[in-house]
Amino acid sequence: MAQLKSNNDEGYDFSSPRHFSDLVLVVENTKFNVHKCILSMSSPVFEKMLTLDFLEKDAKQIHLPGKQSDEFGAFLRVIYADVISQGKQINKENYEFLLRLAEEYQVSKVKYLCCKFLISSVEESNCLGIYKVAELHNLEDVMEKCAEVTSLKPSRILESSEEFCGLLPESKMRVYAKRVKYLEQNAYA
């Protein structure tokens, strides 16, 4: 069984019961000792699962099939993160699965922190890749930032890019509208 160790970089230690934990989530044979109240406050999905007439309501242990333990552990660490370390657990290796889990469990805090990370990460070299992720998860602020950066690229480069061609029509229009504004501002400056 994998053990999650606690240190300042990784966050909360879920490997053993502590601090009044009252539920064990099992993902790929890894046990996560968690608190029903924290999960319920963070996620409407967990709230319903743990309070309504679901089998999980009175369970001491819940198996979550189809998940990866390392990804789920990272997801829990973001949920449990205190105000000081919020967002520091999100990086280019984990933001995509954190967004997926945040949407599945409707954890707005994790989705917000992923958005913050993505906005701060957008640059010319990665803006189209991040744009695709933002489209998939309907991250309006991230799409706006990506469109802003993408609009600085010449049209011939955009049109020859597979990533750009793969964007939704609305996203392409957003980029072109920003490109027109940019060109107009520079033409009359």
C-alpha positions in Angstrom: 0.0 0.0 0.0 1.3 3.4 -0.9 2.0 5.8 1.9 1.5 9.6 1.6 4.1 11.3 3.7 3.6 14.8 5.1 6.0 17.6 4.6 5.7 21.3 3.9 5.7 20.7 0.1 3.1 17.9 0.0 0.7 19.1 2.7 -1.6 17.0 4.8 -0.8 13.4 5.7 -3.7 11.1 4.8 -1.9 7.8 5.5 -3.1 7.3 9.1 -6.1 8.5 11.2 -5.5 11.8 12.9 -7.1 15.1 13.9 -10.6 13.4 14.3 -10.7 11.9 10.8 -13.9 10.0 10.4 -13.8 8.4 6.9 -11.4 6.4 4.8 -11.5 6.8 1.1 -9.8 3.9 -0.8 -8.3 4.5 -4.2 -6.2 1.8 -5.8 -5.6 0.1 -2.4 -4.4 3.4 -1.0 -6.3 4.6 2.1 -6.9 8.3 2.6 -8.1 9.2 6.2 -10.3 12.2 5.7 -12.9 14.3 7.4 -16.5 14.1 6.3 -17.1 17.8 7.3 -14.2 19.0 5.2 -15.3 17.0 2.1 -18.9 18.1 2.6 -18.0 21.7 2.9 -15.7 21.5 -0.2 -17.9 19.4 -2.5 -21.6 19.3 -3.1 -21.1 15.8 -4.5 -19.5 14.6 -1.3 -22.1 16.5 0.7 -24.9 14.6 -1.0 -23.0 11.3 -0.8 -22.4 11.6 2.9 -25.7 13.1 4.0 -28.5 11.8 1.8 -29.8 8.3 1.6 -26.8 6.9 -0.2 -25.0 3.7 0.9 -21.9 5.9 1.7 -23.8 8.0 4.3 -23.0 5.7 7.2 -19.9 4.0 5.8 -16.6 4.2 7.5 -14.8 3.3 4.3 -15.7 4.2 0.7 -14.0 2.8 -2.4 -13.6 5.1 -5.3 -13.0 3.0 -8.4 -11.6 4.4 -11.6 -9.4 6.9 -9.9 -5.6 7.0 -9.6 -4.3 7.2 -6.0 -1.5 9.8 -6.7 -4.0 12.1 -8.5 -6.6 11.7 -5.9 -4.0 12.4 -3.1 -3.0 15.6 -4.9 -6.6 16.6 -5.2 -7.2 16.1 -1.5 -4.0 18.0 -0.6 -5.4 21.0 -2.5 -8.8 20.7 -0.7 -7.0 20.6 2.6 -4.5 23.3 1.9 -4.5 26.2 4.3 -4.7 29.8 3.1 -1.0 30.3 3.1 -0.1 27.4 0.9 -3.2 27.6 -1.4 -2.4 26.9 -5.0 1.3 26.0 -4.3 0.4 22.3 -5.0 -0.9 23.1 -8.5 1.7 22.8 -11.3 2.0 21.9 -14.9 2.1 18.2 -14.1 -1.2 18.1 -12.2 -3.5 20.9 -13.2 -5.3 18.8 -15.9 -6.3 16.0 -13.6 -7.1 18.4 -10.7 -9.5 20.2 -13.0 -11.1 16.9 -14.0 -11.6 15.9 -10.4 -12.7 19.4 -9.4 -15.4 19.2 -11.9 -16.4 15.7 -11.0 -16.7 16.5 -7.3 -17.8 20.2 -7.9 -15.0 21.6 -5.8 -14.9 25.3 -6.8 -11.8 26.1 -4.7 -9.7 23.6 -6.7 -11.1 24.8 -10.0 -10.4 28.5 -9.0 -6.8 27.7 -7.9 -6.2 25.8 -11.2 -7.5 28.9 -13.1 -5.2 31.1 -11.2 -2.2 28.9 -11.9 -3.1 28.7 -15.7 -3.5 32.5 -16.0 -0.1 33.0 -14.5 1.4 30.3 -16.7 0.1 31.5 -20.1 2.9 32.6 -22.5 3.3 32.6 -26.2 4.8 29.1 -26.3 2.0 27.4 -24.5 -1.1 29.6 -25.0 -2.8 27.4 -27.5 -2.4 24.2 -25.5 -3.7 26.0 -22.4 -6.6 27.4 -24.5 -7.7 23.8 -25.4 -7.8 22.9 -21.7 -9.7 26.1 -20.9 -12.3 25.3 -23.6 -12.7 21.8 -22.2 -13.4 23.1 -18.7 -15.1 26.3 -19.7 -12.6 28.5 -17.9 -13.6 32.0 -19.2 -10.8 34.0 -17.6 -8.2 31.6 -18.8 -9.6 31.6 -22.3 -9.6 35.4 -22.3 -5.9 35.5 -21.2 -5.0 32.9 -23.9 -6.9 34.8 -26.6 -5.0 38.0 -25.6 -1.6 36.2 -26.0 -2.6 34.3 -29.1 -3.8 37.4 -30.8 -0.3 38.8 -30.9 0.7 36.0 -33.3 0.6 36.7 -37.1 -2.5 35.2 -38.8 -0.4 33.0 -41.2 1.2 31.4 -38.2 -2.1 30.9 -36.4 -3.8 29.4 -39.5 -1.0 26.9 -40.0 -1.1 25.8 -36.4 -2.9 22.4 -35.7 -3.6 23.6 -32.2 -5.3 26.8 -33.4 -7.3 24.9 -36.1 -8.5 22.6 -33.3 -10.0 25.4 -31.2 -13.8 25.9 -31.2 -15.1 28.5 -33.7 -16.1 30.9 -30.9 -12.5 30.8 -29.6 -11.0 31.5 -33.0 -13.4 34.4 -33.3 -12.3 35.7 -29.9 -8.7 35.6 -31.0 -9.4 37.3 -34.4 -11.4 40.0 -32.7 -8.5 40.7 -30.3 -6.1 40.6 -33.2 -8.2 43.3 -35.0 -8.2 45.5 -31.9 -4.5 45.1 -31.5 -3.8 45.9 -35.2 -6.1 48.9 -35.0 -4.5 50.3 -31.9 -1.1 50.0 -33.4 -2.1 51.4 -36.8 -3.5 54.6 -35.2 -0.9 55.0 -32.4 
